[in-house]
């Protein structure tokens, strides 16, 4: 168990190092650090510890718990959590590559410049929280949580994990138009 904790800490350190090596800045250029930024459409989104998209990363953890549940006889809970964090770390590296940043811009996130290292660390923690929540809630309640979070995100920021995936893989103009209404508030 101590080895799993050390593994998780090493993973966080290596992810932060890789992100910074890719040109990601440590924190918002202003030097101010906020725990939460509520405006998903501001230039402060993805620059601080958490934002509305942190809920998508929480859902990653819920999904990873379900996907890794079949390995429960081979790997302890701690190691399955580390596997989930490893997958999430790979996503953070990919998400902050020029390829994906430009893809998000093409899909309508015009001012998106990627995450700060701090925000990526917050995303990893949100994923871990989602994994832990799913382990406590069980399958049915985790499904309810997933649907509820998706609906709240759709209502509050006109985006969600599922919509984000759709727009990343194959942007749909009608969704882009619907989301653009949010920027006019």
Wavefront OBJ file of the C-alpha trace (Angstrom):
o trace
v 0.000 0.000 0.000
v 2.853 2.409 0.756
v 4.326 1.479 -2.607
v 1.035 2.413 -4.294
v 1.037 5.798 -2.543
v 4.643 6.406 -3.630
v 3.669 5.347 -7.148
v 0.816 7.860 -7.198
v 3.058 10.664 -5.943
v 5.713 9.790 -8.528
v 3.039 9.802 -11.232
v 1.869 13.288 -10.183
v 5.449 14.567 -10.168
v 6.276 13.058 -13.574
v 3.048 14.365 -15.098
v 3.758 17.868 -13.810
v 7.326 17.663 -15.110
v 6.196 16.445 -18.556
v 3.503 19.109 -18.824
v 5.960 21.849 -17.910
v 8.469 20.417 -20.395
v 5.742 20.668 -23.047
v 5.530 24.402 -22.342
v 2.612 24.425 -19.915
v 2.968 27.153 -17.303
v 2.757 26.222 -13.616
v -0.144 28.518 -12.745
v -2.146 31.425 -14.131
v 0.009 34.185 -15.546
v -1.453 36.624 -13.014
v 0.315 34.715 -10.237
v -2.965 34.474 -8.335
v -4.209 30.988 -7.475
v -7.903 30.270 -7.052
v -9.323 27.010 -5.765
v -12.368 27.396 -8.037
v -13.189 29.425 -11.137
v -16.883 29.178 -12.005
v -16.883 30.784 -15.457
v -16.170 28.036 -17.988
v -16.014 30.596 -20.792
v -13.501 33.002 -19.229
v -9.786 33.179 -19.861
v -9.315 31.950 -16.273
v -10.862 28.559 -17.054
v -8.261 25.754 -16.982
v -5.808 28.093 -15.248
v -6.552 27.370 -11.586
v -6.977 24.275 -9.411
v -10.593 23.576 -10.383
v -13.292 24.790 -12.747
v -16.552 23.440 -14.200
v -14.596 20.933 -16.307
v -13.258 19.374 -13.108
v -16.598 17.574 -12.999
v -15.762 15.885 -16.311
v -12.535 14.625 -14.762
v -14.509 13.395 -11.762
v -16.611 11.403 -14.240
v -13.419 9.995 -15.759
v -12.712 8.510 -12.330
v -16.212 7.031 -12.125
v -15.775 5.462 -15.565
v -12.289 4.160 -14.781
v -13.546 2.542 -11.594
v -16.146 0.680 -13.614
v -13.712 -0.281 -16.353
v -11.104 -1.524 -13.875
v -13.565 -3.307 -11.595
v -12.955 -6.593 -13.412
v -9.325 -6.443 -12.276
v -10.240 -6.364 -8.574
v -9.017 -9.953 -8.041
v -5.650 -9.226 -9.642
v -4.936 -5.702 -8.367
v -5.672 -4.029 -5.053
v -7.898 -0.974 -4.888
v -4.805 1.237 -4.543
v -3.187 -0.168 -7.669
v -6.415 0.123 -9.670
v -6.581 3.750 -8.563
v -2.998 4.198 -9.775
v -3.915 2.659 -13.129
v -6.831 5.109 -13.374
v -4.515 8.006 -12.508
v -2.008 6.795 -15.097
v -4.704 6.800 -17.795
v -5.837 10.254 -16.653
v -2.239 11.510 -16.708
v -1.873 10.271 -20.291
v -5.071 12.137 -21.151
v -3.717 15.324 -19.536
v -0.574 15.065 -21.653
v -2.590 14.470 -24.817
v -5.173 17.128 -23.933
v -2.421 19.703 -23.589
v -0.691 18.850 -26.847
v -0.914 21.321 -29.723
v -2.935 18.787 -31.690
v -5.765 18.595 -29.138
v -5.657 22.277 -28.165
v -6.119 23.183 -31.832
v -8.881 20.581 -32.148
v -10.730 22.205 -29.218
v -10.346 25.588 -30.892
v -11.763 24.177 -34.132
v -14.709 22.826 -32.133
v -15.518 26.292 -30.767
v -13.237 26.898 -27.775
v -11.671 29.877 -29.537
v -9.534 31.262 -26.712
v -8.526 27.889 -25.253
v -4.775 27.696 -24.692
v -4.542 24.531 -22.602
v -4.302 23.842 -18.904
v -1.799 25.111 -16.415
v 0.127 22.427 -14.570
v -1.867 23.343 -11.452
v -5.155 22.764 -13.285
v -3.939 19.417 -14.613
v -3.034 18.372 -11.071
v -6.530 19.395 -10.004
v -7.935 17.292 -12.847
v -5.966 14.275 -11.628
v -7.295 14.807 -8.108
v -10.856 15.119 -9.468
v -10.376 11.809 -11.285
v -9.175 10.180 -8.060
v -12.193 11.595 -6.221
v -14.508 10.160 -8.880
v -12.826 6.770 -8.549
v -13.281 6.875 -4.766
v -16.904 8.016 -5.053
v -17.730 5.173 -7.444
v -16.165 2.660 -5.056
v -18.456 3.891 -2.270
v -21.610 4.430 -4.336
v -21.659 1.199 -6.298
v -22.867 0.729 -9.862
v -26.448 2.052 -9.774
v -25.695 5.174 -7.755
v -22.595 5.838 -9.886
v -24.761 5.745 -13.007
v -27.183 8.200 -11.366
v -24.218 10.420 -10.403
v -22.873 10.290 -13.958
v -26.224 11.276 -15.486
v -26.820 13.999 -12.888
v -23.397 15.581 -13.414
v -23.821 15.460 -17.200
v -27.238 17.138 -16.967
v -26.047 19.821 -14.549
v -23.064 20.586 -16.787
v -25.285 20.783 -19.872
v -27.614 23.174 -18.072
v -24.941 25.338 -16.453
v -22.182 25.549 -19.088
v -23.702 23.944 -22.198
v -20.994 21.318 -22.205
v -20.375 17.929 -20.631
v -18.055 14.948 -20.863
v -20.130 13.301 -23.595
v -20.563 16.532 -25.577
v -16.866 17.273 -25.177
v -15.994 13.857 -26.634
v -18.383 14.349 -29.551
v -16.987 17.786 -30.338
v -13.405 16.568 -30.051
v -13.937 13.579 -32.350
v -16.374 15.090 -34.848
v -17.511 18.684 -34.252
v -21.174 19.276 -35.044
v -22.121 22.779 -36.156
v -25.503 22.722 -34.387
v -23.834 21.931 -31.043
v -21.207 24.603 -31.686
v -23.966 27.168 -32.329
v -25.894 26.091 -29.213
v -22.746 26.387 -27.086
v -21.846 29.787 -28.540
v -24.982 31.267 -26.957
v -23.199 30.859 -23.610
v -20.421 33.261 -24.585
v -22.884 36.098 -25.118
v -23.974 36.302 -21.454
l 1 2 3 4 5 6 7 8 9 10 11 12 13 14 15 16 17 18 19 20 21 22 23 24 25 26 27 28 29 30 31 32 33 34 35 36 37 38 39 40 41 42 43 44 45 46 47 48 49 50 51 52 53 54 55 56 57 58 59 60 61 62 63 64 65 66 67 68 69 70 71 72 73 74 75 76 77 78 79 80 81 82 83 84 85 86 87 88 89 90 91 92 93 94 95 96 97 98 99 100 101 102 103 104 105 106 107 108 109 110 111 112 113 114 115 116 117 118 119 120 121 122 123 124 125 126 127 128 129 130 131 132 133 134 135 136 137 138 139 140 141 142 143 144 145 146 147 148 149 150 151 152 153 154 155 156 157 158 159 160 161 162 163 164 165 166 167 168 169 170 171 172 173 174 175 176 177 178 179 180 181 182 183 184 185
